[in-house]
């Protein structure tokens, strides 16, 4: 799988998990302390998340990094 395809797949998973928690992107941004723009780029596969970003996202979704990335 190409890195671009992996980023797109991660972005789709992130969107699905966020929506399953009943949050829109603005609410999730406020919940995590991340910018809306940064989260939008991640959800659209336009930005590669670093380890600290993954940790912040996982905490915001009340899950682990391993569950966030499982199956990608």
NORDA-V106949 format. One record per pair of residues at least 12 apart in sequence whose C-alpha atoms are under 7 Angstrom apart, sorted by the first residue. I is the first residue (numbers start at 1). J is the second residue. D is the distance in whole Angstrom. If there is no record, write none. Layout:
I_J_D / I_J_D
This chain:
6_72_7 / 7_45_5 / 7_48_7 / 8_44_6 / 8_45_4 / 9_72_7 / 10_72_7 / 11_42_6 / 11_43_4 / 11_44_5 / 11_45_5 / 12_43_6 / 14_43_6 / 15_43_6 / 18_61_7 / 31_60_6 / 32_56_6 / 32_57_7 / 32_60_6
